[in-house]
Amino acid sequence: MHSEKRNWPRVPLSVTVTYRVDGHDREGTYEVKSVNVSEGGIFIATELPLGLGTEVHLEFHLPNQSESIQASGRVVWCGRTETVGGAMVLGKGIQFTDCTERCRRHLADYVSQFRSS
C-alpha cells in the first residue's frame, strides 16, 4: 500500500467515464470505469500509458444525477488501487484542474452521502 497526502476524502464510484486526450501520442476519446472520486479528482481504471501531467477532459454522471460532470484534469498518479470488492485495478489518478462551481457542489454532495452513512 502506498501512502499519500490527499486534500479530499475519496469515496467509491463505479460509473462509465468518457475521457479525451488531445495533442498526445494517445490522442483520442476513451470510455473506462471509475473506481473512486473526491471533490478534487477521480481515479479511472485504464491501462493506457498516460504520463504524469497529461491533460485529459472528462465526462461522467454521478448516481441519480441527470446532469453530467464535465471537467478537465491532469494525471497526478499512476498505479494500482483497491476497488470496493477488494480487487486491485491499474489506473490513473486525475486531479481536476477545471471544474465549475456547480460540478464541485454536485461532487461535494455525493461525497457527503458517505460521511453521513
MMTF fields as JSON, N, C-alpha, C and O atoms, coordinates in Angstrom:
{
  "mmtfVersion": "1.0.0",
  "mmtfProducer": "UNKNOWN",
  "numBonds": 467,
  "numAtoms": 468,
  "numGroups": 117,
  "numChains": 1,
  "numModels": 1,
  "chainsPerModel": [1],
  "groupsPerChain": [117],
  "chainIdList": ["A"],
  "bondAtomList": [4, 2, 8, 6, 12, 10, 16, 14, 20, 18, 24, 22, 28, 26, 32, 30, 36, 34, 40, 38, 44, 42, 48, 46, 52, 50, 56, 54, 60, 58, 64, 62, 68, 66, 72, 70, 76, 74, 80, 78, 84, 82, 88, 86, 92, 90, 96, 94, 100, 98, 104, 102, 108, 106, 112, 110, 116, 114, 120, 118, 124, 122, 128, 126, 132, 130, 136, 134, 140, 138, 144, 142, 148, 146, 152, 150, 156, 154, 160, 158, 164, 162, 168, 166, 172, 170, 176, 174, 180, 178, 184, 182, 188, 186, 192, 190, 196, 194, 200, 198, 204, 202, 208, 206, 212, 210, 216, 214, 220, 218, 224, 222, 228, 226, 232, 230, 236, 234, 240, 238, 244, 242, 248, 246, 252, 250, 256, 254, 260, 258, 264, 262, 268, 266, 272, 270, 276, 274, 280, 278, 284, 282, 288, 286, 292, 290, 296, 294, 300, 298, 304, 302, 308, 306, 312, 310, 316, 314, 320, 318, 324, 322, 328, 326, 332, 330, 336, 334, 340, 338, 344, 342, 348, 346, 352, 350, 356, 354, 360, 358, 364, 362, 368, 366, 372, 370, 376, 374, 380, 378, 384, 382, 388, 386, 392, 390, 396, 394, 400, 398, 404, 402, 408, 406, 412, 410, 416, 414, 420, 418, 424, 422, 428, 426, 432, 430, 436, 434, 440, 438, 444, 442, 448, 446, 452, 450, 456, 454, 460, 458, 464, 462],
  "bondOrderList": [1, 1, 1, 1, 1, 1, 1, 1, 1, 1, 1, 1, 1, 1, 1, 1, 1, 1, 1, 1, 1, 1, 1, 1, 1, 1, 1, 1, 1, 1, 1, 1, 1, 1, 1, 1, 1, 1, 1, 1, 1, 1, 1, 1, 1, 1, 1, 1, 1, 1, 1, 1, 1, 1, 1, 1, 1, 1, 1, 1, 1, 1, 1, 1, 1, 1, 1, 1, 1, 1, 1, 1, 1, 1, 1, 1, 1, 1, 1, 1, 1, 1, 1, 1, 1, 1, 1, 1, 1, 1, 1, 1, 1, 1, 1, 1, 1, 1, 1, 1, 1, 1, 1, 1, 1, 1, 1, 1, 1, 1, 1, 1, 1, 1, 1, 1],
  "groupList": [{"groupName": "MET", "atomNameList": ["N", "CA", "C", "O"], "elementList": ["N", "C", "C", "O"], "formalChargeList": [0, 0, 0, 0], "bondAtomList": [1, 0, 2, 1, 3, 2], "bondOrderList": [1, 1, 2], "singleLetterCode": "M", "chemCompType": "L-PEPTIDE LINKING"}, {"groupName": "HIS", "atomNameList": ["N", "CA", "C", "O"], "elementList": ["N", "C", "C", "O"], "formalChargeList": [0, 0, 0, 0], "bondAtomList": [1, 0, 2, 1, 3, 2], "bondOrderList": [1, 1, 2], "singleLetterCode": "H", "chemCompType": "L-PEPTIDE LINKING"}, {"groupName": "SER", "atomNameList": ["N", "CA", "C", "O"], "elementList": ["N", "C", "C", "O"], "formalChargeList": [0, 0, 0, 0], "bondAtomList": [1, 0, 2, 1, 3, 2], "bondOrderList": [1, 1, 2], "singleLetterCode": "S", "chemCompType": "L-PEPTIDE LINKING"}, {"groupName": "GLU", "atomNameList": ["N", "CA", "C", "O"], "elementList": ["N", "C", "C", "O"], "formalChargeList": [0, 0, 0, 0], "bondAtomList": [1, 0, 2, 1, 3, 2], "bondOrderList": [1, 1, 2], "singleLetterCode": "E", "chemCompType": "L-PEPTIDE LINKING"}, {"groupName": "LYS", "atomNameList": ["N", "CA", "C", "O"], "elementList": ["N", "C", "C", "O"], "formalChargeList": [0, 0, 0, 0], "bondAtomList": [1, 0, 2, 1, 3, 2], "bondOrderList": [1, 1, 2], "singleLetterCode": "K", "chemCompType": "L-PEPTIDE LINKING"}, {"groupName": "ARG", "atomNameList": ["N", "CA", "C", "O"], "elementList": ["N", "C", "C", "O"], "formalChargeList": [0, 0, 0, 0], "bondAtomList": [1, 0, 2, 1, 3, 2], "bondOrderList": [1, 1, 2], "singleLetterCode": "R", "chemCompType": "L-PEPTIDE LINKING"}, {"groupName": "ASN", "atomNameList": ["N", "CA", "C", "O"], "elementList": ["N", "C", "C", "O"], "formalChargeList": [0, 0, 0, 0], "bondAtomList": [1, 0, 2, 1, 3, 2], "bondOrderList": [1, 1, 2], "singleLetterCode": "N", "chemCompType": "L-PEPTIDE LINKING"}, {"groupName": "TRP", "atomNameList": ["N", "CA", "C", "O"], "elementList": ["N", "C", "C", "O"], "formalChargeList": [0, 0, 0, 0], "bondAtomList": [1, 0, 2, 1, 3, 2], "bondOrderList": [1, 1, 2], "singleLetterCode": "W", "chemCompType": "L-PEPTIDE LINKING"}, {"groupName": "PRO", "atomNameList": ["N", "CA", "C", "O"], "elementList": ["N", "C", "C", "O"], "formalChargeList": [0, 0, 0, 0], "bondAtomList": [1, 0, 2, 1, 3, 2], "bondOrderList": [1, 1, 2], "singleLetterCode": "P", "chemCompType": "L-PEPTIDE LINKING"}, {"groupName": "VAL", "atomNameList": ["N", "CA", "C", "O"], "elementList": ["N", "C", "C", "O"], "formalChargeList": [0, 0, 0, 0], "bondAtomList": [1, 0, 2, 1, 3, 2], "bondOrderList": [1, 1, 2], "singleLetterCode": "V", "chemCompType": "L-PEPTIDE LINKING"}, {"groupName": "LEU", "atomNameList": ["N", "CA", "C", "O"], "elementList": ["N", "C", "C", "O"], "formalChargeList": [0, 0, 0, 0], "bondAtomList": [1, 0, 2, 1, 3, 2], "bondOrderList": [1, 1, 2], "singleLetterCode": "L", "chemCompType": "L-PEPTIDE LINKING"}, {"groupName": "THR", "atomNameList": ["N", "CA", "C", "O"], "elementList": ["N", "C", "C", "O"], "formalChargeList": [0, 0, 0, 0], "bondAtomList": [1, 0, 2, 1, 3, 2], "bondOrderList": [1, 1, 2], "singleLetterCode": "T", "chemCompType": "L-PEPTIDE LINKING"}, {"groupName": "TYR", "atomNameList": ["N", "CA", "C", "O"], "elementList": ["N", "C", "C", "O"], "formalChargeList": [0, 0, 0, 0], "bondAtomList": [1, 0, 2, 1, 3, 2], "bondOrderList": [1, 1, 2], "singleLetterCode": "Y", "chemCompType": "L-PEPTIDE LINKING"}, {"groupName": "ASP", "atomNameList": ["N", "CA", "C", "O"], "elementList": ["N", "C", "C", "O"], "formalChargeList": [0, 0, 0, 0], "bondAtomList": [1, 0, 2, 1, 3, 2], "bondOrderList": [1, 1, 2], "singleLetterCode": "D", "chemCompType": "L-PEPTIDE LINKING"}, {"groupName": "GLY", "atomNameList": ["N", "CA", "C", "O"], "elementList": ["N", "C", "C", "O"], "formalChargeList": [0, 0, 0, 0], "bondAtomList": [1, 0, 2, 1, 3, 2], "bondOrderList": [1, 1, 2], "singleLetterCode": "G", "chemCompType": "PEPTIDE LINKING"}, {"groupName": "ILE", "atomNameList": ["N", "CA", "C", "O"], "elementList": ["N", "C", "C", "O"], "formalChargeList": [0, 0, 0, 0], "bondAtomList": [1, 0, 2, 1, 3, 2], "bondOrderList": [1, 1, 2], "singleLetterCode": "I", "chemCompType": "L-PEPTIDE LINKING"}, {"groupName": "PHE", "atomNameList": ["N", "CA", "C", "O"], "elementList": ["N", "C", "C", "O"], "formalChargeList": [0, 0, 0, 0], "bondAtomList": [1, 0, 2, 1, 3, 2], "bondOrderList": [1, 1, 2], "singleLetterCode": "F", "chemCompType": "L-PEPTIDE LINKING"}, {"groupName": "ALA", "atomNameList": ["N", "CA", "C", "O"], "elementList": ["N", "C", "C", "O"], "formalChargeList": [0, 0, 0, 0], "bondAtomList": [1, 0, 2, 1, 3, 2], "bondOrderList": [1, 1, 2], "singleLetterCode": "A", "chemCompType": "L-PEPTIDE LINKING"}, {"groupName": "GLN", "atomNameList": ["N", "CA", "C", "O"], "elementList": ["N", "C", "C", "O"], "formalChargeList": [0, 0, 0, 0], "bondAtomList": [1, 0, 2, 1, 3, 2], "bondOrderList": [1, 1, 2], "singleLetterCode": "Q", "chemCompType": "L-PEPTIDE LINKING"}, {"groupName": "CYS", "atomNameList": ["N", "CA", "C", "O"], "elementList": ["N", "C", "C", "O"], "formalChargeList": [0, 0, 0, 0], "bondAtomList": [1, 0, 2, 1, 3, 2], "bondOrderList": [1, 1, 2], "singleLetterCode": "C", "chemCompType": "L-PEPTIDE LINKING"}],
  "groupTypeList": [0, 1, 2, 3, 4, 5, 6, 7, 8, 5, 9, 8, 10, 2, 9, 11, 9, 11, 12, 5, 9, 13, 14, 1, 13, 5, 3, 14, 11, 12, 3, 9, 4, 2, 9, 6, 9, 2, 3, 14, 14, 15, 16, 15, 17, 11, 3, 10, 8, 10, 14, 10, 14, 11, 3, 9, 1, 10, 3, 16, 1, 10, 8, 6, 18, 2, 3, 2, 15, 18, 17, 2, 14, 5, 9, 9, 7, 19, 14, 5, 11, 3, 11, 9, 14, 14, 17, 0, 9, 10, 14, 4, 14, 15, 18, 16, 11, 13, 19, 11, 3, 5, 19, 5, 5, 1, 10, 17, 13, 12, 9, 2, 18, 16, 5, 2, 2],
  "groupIdList": [1, 2, 3, 4, 5, 6, 7, 8, 9, 10, 11, 12, 13, 14, 15, 16, 17, 18, 19, 20, 21, 22, 23, 24, 25, 26, 27, 28, 29, 30, 31, 32, 33, 34, 35, 36, 37, 38, 39, 40, 41, 42, 43, 44, 45, 46, 47, 48, 49, 50, 51, 52, 53, 54, 55, 56, 57, 58, 59, 60, 61, 62, 63, 64, 65, 66, 67, 68, 69, 70, 71, 72, 73, 74, 75, 76, 77, 78, 79, 80, 81, 82, 83, 84, 85, 86, 87, 88, 89, 90, 91, 92, 93, 94, 95, 96, 97, 98, 99, 100, 101, 102, 103, 104, 105, 106, 107, 108, 109, 110, 111, 112, 113, 114, 115, 116, 117],
  "secStructList": [7, 7, 7, 7, 7, 7, 1, 1, 7, 7, 3, 3, 7, 7, 7, 3, 3, 3, 3, 3, 3, 7, 1, 1, 6, 6, 7, 3, 3, 3, 3, 3, 3, 3, 3, 3, 3, 7, 1, 1, 3, 3, 3, 3, 3, 7, 7, 1, 7, 7, 7, 6, 6, 7, 3, 3, 3, 3, 3, 3, 7, 7, 6, 6, 7, 1, 1, 7, 3, 3, 3, 3, 3, 3, 3, 3, 3, 3, 3, 3, 3, 3, 7, 6, 6, 1, 7, 3, 3, 3, 3, 3, 3, 3, 3, 3, 3, 3, 3, 7, 2, 2, 2, 2, 2, 2, 2, 2, 2, 2, 2, 2, 2, 2, 2, 7, 7],
  "xCoordList": [0.848, 0.0, 0.882, 1.844, 0.578, 1.392, 0.729, -0.494, 1.557, 0.983, 0.992, 1.865, 0.021, -0.079, -0.822, -1.499, -0.692, -1.406, -2.521, -2.259, -3.75, -4.898, -5.555, -5.646, -6.011, -6.728, -8.207, -8.869, -8.73, -10.162, -10.34, -9.583, -11.337, -11.591, -12.154, -12.976, -11.69, -12.171, -13.292, -13.286, -14.264, -15.364, -15.548, -15.186, -16.103, -16.284, -17.208, -18.19, -16.879, -17.734, -17.39, -16.272, -18.353, -18.15, -19.148, -20.265, -18.721, -19.547, -18.663, -17.436, -19.306, -18.564, -18.088, -18.853, -16.805, -16.197, -15.713, -14.991, -16.109, -15.569, -14.477, -14.706, -13.289, -12.229, -11.54, -11.442, -11.069, -10.425, -9.031, -8.808, -8.108, -6.724, -6.427, -6.621, -5.966, -5.63, -4.128, -3.462, -3.596, -2.2, -1.21, -0.208, -1.463, -0.644, -0.565, -1.437, 0.452, 0.542, -0.615, -0.839, -1.347, -2.538, -3.808, -4.843, -3.721, -4.856, -6.086, -5.994, -7.225, -8.474, -9.437, -9.163, -10.583, -11.611, -11.761, -11.784, -11.865, -11.905, -13.027, -13.382, -13.583, -14.552, -13.958, -13.49, -13.981, -13.425, -14.361, -15.37, -14.032, -14.794, -14.014, -12.785, -14.762, -14.146, -14.059, -14.777, -13.175, -13.028, -13.43, -14.136, -12.97, -13.342, -13.286, -12.766, -13.839, -13.915, -13.827, -14.115, -13.429, -13.447, -13.835, -14.079, -13.893, -14.175, -13.026, -13.214, -11.852, -10.681, -10.213, -9.334, -10.783, -10.3, -11.015, -11.957, -10.543, -11.171, -10.085, -9.079, -10.286, -9.389, -10.122, -11.228, -9.502, -10.099, -9.258, -8.029, -9.938, -9.271, -8.893, -9.761, -7.617, -7.143, -5.701, -4.9, -5.397, -4.022, -3.327, -2.164, -4.038, -3.46, -2.275, -2.416, -1.118, 0.067, 0.027, 0.487, -0.526, -0.557, 0.395, 0.242, 1.361, 2.345, 1.804, 0.774, 2.533, 2.178, 2.132, 2.99, 1.13, 0.979, 0.138, -0.206, -0.206, -1.04, -2.396, -3.054, -2.809, -4.105, -5.203, -5.027, -6.333, -7.479, -8.754, -8.816, -9.754, -11.077, -12.036, -12.078, -12.805, -13.636, -15.121, -15.518, -15.924, -17.367, -17.915, -17.604, -18.742, -19.36, -20.59, -20.785, -21.412, -22.62, -22.468, -22.042, -22.815, -22.911, -24.238, -25.189, -24.323, -25.583, -26.733, -26.583, -27.869, -29.094, -28.979, -29.726, -28.06, -27.915, -28.125, -27.517, -28.968, -29.19, -28.127, -27.803, -27.593, -26.567, -25.2, -24.813, -24.479, -23.157, -22.128, -22.265, -21.107, -19.936, -18.982, -18.598, -18.608, -17.625, -16.499, -16.713, -15.293, -14.142, -12.884, -12.817, -11.912, -10.577, -9.704, -9.98, -8.655, -7.747, -6.418, -6.191, -5.546, -4.238, -3.899, -4.295, -3.16, -2.732, -1.718, -0.69, -2.015, -1.112, -0.621, 0.264, -1.201, -0.77, -1.078, -2.146, -0.146, -0.316, -0.012, 0.995, -0.865, -0.606, -1.849, -2.806, -1.812, -2.934, -3.621, -2.988, -4.936, -5.709, -6.732, -7.028, -7.261, -8.21, -9.637, -10.003, -10.438, -11.858, -12.633, -12.078, -13.915, -14.781, -14.777, -14.812, -14.734, -14.735, -13.399, -13.296, -12.37, -11.06, -10.098, -8.937, -10.556, -9.658, -8.731, -9.103, -7.537, -6.592, -6.762, -6.829, -6.832, -7.082, -5.974, -5.61, -5.456, -4.451, -5.152, -6.149, -4.648, -5.294, -4.526, -3.327, -5.255, -4.673, -5.502, -6.732, -4.815, -5.451, -5.445, -4.387, -6.62, -6.765, -7.179, -8.19, -6.408, -6.761, -7.514, -7.045, -8.697, -9.459, -8.716, -8.292, -8.561, -7.938, -8.947, -8.735, -10.031, -11.089, -12.418, -12.817, -13.094, -14.38, -15.229, -14.812, -16.407, -17.237, -17.651, -17.598, -18.056, -18.536, -19.751, -19.899, -20.606, -21.773, -21.34, -21.891, -20.361, -19.847, -19.234, -19.464, -18.46, -17.849, -18.923, -18.762, -20.005, -21.105, -21.738, -22.026, -21.955, -22.501, -21.553, -21.993, -20.262, -19.276, -19.288, -19.263, -19.325, -19.348, -20.591, -20.511, -21.741, -22.974, -22.864, -23.293, -22.284, -22.126, -21.204, -21.529, -20.054, -19.087, -19.693, -19.459, -20.464, -21.042, -22.011, -22.212, -22.612, -23.516, -22.79, -23.4, -21.52, -20.74, -20.334, -20.167, -20.174, -19.8, -20.978, -20.794, -22.192, -23.362, -23.967, -24.926, -23.413, -23.995, -23.218, -23.581],
  "yCoordList": [-1.178, 0.0, 1.226, 1.294, 2.182, 3.375, 4.447, 4.495, 5.304, 6.372, 7.65, 7.867, 8.48, 9.723, 10.728, 10.37, 11.975, 13.035, 13.508, 13.989, 13.376, 13.79, 14.994, 15.092, 15.908, 17.078, 16.802, 17.486, 15.804, 15.497, 14.004, 13.204, 13.62, 12.184, 11.562, 12.158, 10.362, 9.608, 8.688, 8.141, 8.532, 7.606, 6.74, 7.162, 5.539, 4.658, 5.269, 5.935, 5.033, 5.45, 4.57, 4.614, 3.776, 2.91, 3.297, 2.782, 4.215, 4.68, 4.743, 4.722, 4.819, 4.981, 6.427, 7.372, 6.566, 7.877, 7.946, 7.063, 8.989, 9.244, 10.279, 11.347, 9.962, 10.964, 11.116, 10.184, 12.326, 12.682, 13.197, 13.958, 12.768, 13.227, 13.942, 13.373, 15.164, 15.937, 16.164, 16.262, 16.249, 16.613, 15.686, 16.146, 14.411, 13.404, 12.207, 12.038, 11.384, 10.212, 9.245, 8.372, 9.374, 8.547, 9.366, 9.091, 10.376, 11.26, 10.452, 9.499, 10.826, 10.146, 10.222, 10.858, 9.556, 9.508, 8.065, 7.147, 7.87, 6.531, 6.455, 7.458, 5.259, 5.003, 3.99, 2.929, 4.326, 3.472, 3.515, 4.22, 2.772, 2.792, 3.586, 3.54, 4.308, 4.981, 3.995, 2.996, 4.291, 3.469, 4.274, 3.778, 5.523, 6.392, 7.84, 8.157, 8.717, 10.131, 10.965, 10.485, 12.202, 13.183, 14.518, 14.609, 15.541, 16.87, 17.354, 18.234, 16.783, 17.263, 16.397, 16.806, 15.192, 14.33, 13.001, 12.74, 12.162, 10.873, 9.859, 10.218, 8.61, 7.533, 6.721, 6.237, 6.572, 5.792, 4.554, 4.59, 3.463, 2.206, 2.217, 2.131, 2.321, 2.305, 1.828, 2.13, 1.083, 0.639, 1.495, 1.26, 2.488, 3.382, 4.112, 4.706, 4.074, 4.705, 6.227, 6.794, 6.862, 8.321, 8.754, 8.344, 9.567, 10.0, 11.065, 11.689, 11.253, 12.301, 13.636, 13.941, 14.418, 15.726, 15.741, 16.816, 14.571, 14.518, 15.143, 14.799, 16.062, 16.734, 15.876, 15.347, 15.749, 15.0, 15.805, 16.659, 15.522, 16.123, 14.982, 13.982, 15.124, 14.048, 14.388, 15.549, 13.345, 13.495, 12.215, 11.11, 12.385, 11.241, 11.706, 12.901, 10.75, 11.039, 10.446, 9.302, 11.221, 10.692, 9.944, 10.284, 8.94, 8.212, 9.168, 10.103, 8.916, 9.684, 11.156, 11.994, 11.471, 12.839, 12.832, 12.028, 13.706, 13.78, 14.636, 14.412, 15.6, 16.489, 15.822, 15.309, 15.837, 15.204, 16.133, 17.356, 15.519, 16.242, 16.346, 15.335, 17.553, 17.778, 18.58, 19.655, 18.042, 18.695, 18.371, 17.382, 19.213, 18.923, 18.572, 18.971, 17.825, 17.449, 17.006, 16.977, 16.66, 16.148, 14.92, 14.795, 14.025, 12.799, 13.178, 13.79, 12.809, 13.109, 11.839, 11.894, 10.694, 9.44, 8.294, 8.252, 7.367, 6.154, 4.964, 4.958, 3.971, 2.795, 1.951, 2.035, 1.139, 0.257, 0.735, 1.233, 0.568, 0.876, -0.228, -0.988, -0.304, -1.36, -0.897, 0.234, -1.783, -1.494, -1.865, -2.444, -1.532, -1.888, -3.399, -3.859, -4.176, -5.633, -6.232, -7.447, -5.405, -5.882, -6.192, -6.513, -6.103, -6.358, -5.16, -4.022, -5.427, -4.363, -3.981, -4.849, -2.681, -2.175, -1.183, -0.308, -1.34, -0.423, 0.794, 0.654, 1.976, 3.157, 4.429, 4.421, 5.529, 6.859, 7.703, 7.671, 8.444, 9.438, 10.76, 11.264, 11.318, 12.569, 13.664, 13.532, 14.733, 15.886, 16.872, 17.233, 17.309, 18.275, 19.608, 20.119, 20.165, 21.477, 22.514, 23.713, 22.066, 22.968, 22.275, 21.401, 22.674, 22.083, 23.232, 23.944, 23.413, 24.545, 24.405, 23.32, 25.512, 25.512, 24.593, 23.917, 24.569, 23.69, 22.22, 21.422, 21.872, 20.488, 20.145, 19.056, 21.056, 20.802, 20.614, 19.797, 21.359, 21.212, 19.826, 19.18, 19.371, 18.017, 16.964, 16.011, 17.145, 16.203, 16.23, 15.177, 17.413, 17.542, 16.876, 16.201, 17.064, 16.427, 14.908, 14.21, 14.4, 12.946, 12.399, 11.408, 13.048, 12.592, 12.647, 11.754, 13.688, 13.845, 12.719, 12.437, 12.075, 10.958, 9.824, 9.109, 9.666, 8.593, 8.949, 8.064, 10.228, 10.655, 10.545, 10.313, 10.713, 10.675, 9.285, 9.094, 8.298, 6.953, 6.062, 4.902],
  "zCoordList": [0.0, 0.0, 0.0, 0.764, -0.83, -0.844, 0.0, 0.126, 0.575, 1.373, 0.56, -0.28, 0.822, 0.088, 0.936, 1.9, 0.572, 1.26, 0.343, -0.759, 0.787, -0.015, 0.626, 1.85, -0.211, 0.271, 0.469, 1.249, -0.232, -0.178, 0.036, -0.513, 0.832, 1.016, -0.262, -0.958, -0.543, -1.711, -1.273, -0.17, -2.18, -1.931, -3.17, -4.269, -3.021, -4.173, -5.223, -4.895, -6.471, -7.581, -8.773, -9.287, -9.206, -10.363, -11.442, -11.493, -12.302, -13.418, -14.668, -14.579, -15.817, -17.06, -17.168, -16.98, -17.476, -17.67, -19.109, -19.574, -19.805, -21.137, -20.962, -20.393, -21.453, -21.359, -22.698, -23.497, -22.906, -24.165, -23.877, -22.935, -24.703, -24.623, -25.931, -27.006, -25.854, -27.042, -27.11, -26.079, -28.323, -28.519, -27.851, -27.304, -27.884, -27.213, -28.153, -29.006, -28.015, -28.9, -28.687, -29.526, -27.601, -27.329, -27.544, -26.938, -28.414, -28.664, -29.044, -29.818, -28.509, -28.821, -27.66, -26.642, -27.829, -26.795, -26.342, -27.161, -25.024, -24.433, -23.409, -22.791, -23.231, -22.173, -21.215, -21.627, -19.928, -18.879, -17.68, -17.699, -16.654, -15.403, -14.355, -14.294, -13.542, -12.402, -11.24, -11.201, -10.303, -9.101, -7.868, -6.989, -7.818, -6.711, -7.167, -8.237, -6.325, -6.676, -5.404, -4.308, -5.567, -4.483, -5.092, -6.295, -4.276, -4.801, -5.691, -6.531, -5.505, -6.234, -7.375, -8.134, -7.524, -8.594, -8.658, -7.91, -9.576, -9.831, -10.196, -10.808, -9.825, -10.241, -11.29, -11.05, -12.458, -13.54, -13.801, -13.729, -14.105, -14.42, -15.901, -16.77, -16.176, -17.563, -17.603, -16.719, -18.639, -18.852, -19.904, -20.232, -20.431, -21.414, -20.783, -19.714, -21.427, -20.83, -20.96, -21.951, -19.954, -19.885, -18.782, -17.631, -19.118, -18.132, -17.2, -17.456, -16.109, -15.166, -15.888, -16.716, -15.565, -16.18, -17.438, -17.93, -17.975, -19.179, -18.891, -17.909, -19.756, -19.61, -20.255, -21.352, -19.557, -20.066, -19.837, -18.952, -20.639, -20.497, -20.168, -20.885, -19.091, -18.56, -18.604, -18.501, -18.759, -18.608, -17.987, -18.431, -16.945, -16.279, -15.515, -15.292, -15.119, -14.339, -12.946, -12.79, -11.956, -10.606, -10.497, -11.202, -9.636, -9.474, -9.153, -8.366, -9.772, -9.552, -9.949, -9.444, -10.837, -11.352, -12.852, -13.559, -13.342, -14.79, -15.473, -16.639, -14.759, -15.311, -15.224, -14.174, -16.335, -16.316, -15.684, -15.704, -15.13, -14.643, -15.824, -16.411, -16.164, -17.223, -16.612, -16.053, -16.725, -16.103, -16.891, -17.622, -16.726, -17.248, -16.057, -14.925, -16.327, -15.252, -15.802, -17.011, -14.877, -15.293, -14.46, -13.301, -15.086, -14.41, -13.333, -13.624, -12.087, -10.98, -10.285, -9.43, -10.658, -10.035, -10.975, -11.586, -11.091, -11.899, -11.005, -10.297, -11.033, -10.221, -10.035, -10.805, -8.999, -8.691, -7.423, -6.492, -7.418, -6.221, -6.029, -6.951, -4.831, -4.493, -4.752, -4.431, -5.335, -5.556, -4.304, -3.37, -4.287, -3.165, -2.947, -1.806, -4.03, -3.928, -3.536, -3.364, -3.391, -2.961, -4.091, -3.836, -5.345, -6.484, -6.678, -6.394, -7.159, -7.475, -8.941, -9.812, -9.21, -10.547, -10.921, -10.135, -12.128, -12.644, -13.227, -13.936, -12.94, -13.481, -13.233, -12.955, -13.342, -13.225, -12.264, -12.288, -11.434, -10.582, -11.319, -11.695, -11.526, -12.26, -11.281, -10.591, -11.221, -10.405, -11.288, -12.367, -10.821, -11.596, -11.631, -10.595, -12.828, -12.976, -13.435, -13.255, -14.021, -14.471, -14.248, -15.018, -13.19, -12.806, -12.275, -11.362, -12.839, -12.428, -10.966, -10.386, -10.4, -9.02, -8.872, -7.853, -9.873, -9.846, -9.815, -9.057, -10.633, -10.63, -9.282, -8.756, -8.719, -7.4, -6.331, -5.424, -6.435, -5.485, -5.603, -4.595, -6.851, -7.056, -6.471, -5.828, -6.698, -6.155, -4.633, -3.996, -4.048, -2.583, -2.0, -0.974, -2.651, -2.179, -2.235, -1.315, -3.328, -3.467, -2.377, -1.723, -2.184, -1.183, 0.222, 1.037, 0.5, 1.845, 2.194, 3.375, 1.207, 1.465, 2.201, 2.997, 1.94, 2.567, 3.985, 4.824, 4.26, 5.61, 6.571, 7.765, 6.042, 6.921, 7.046, 7.795, 6.315, 6.415, 7.339, 7.529]
}
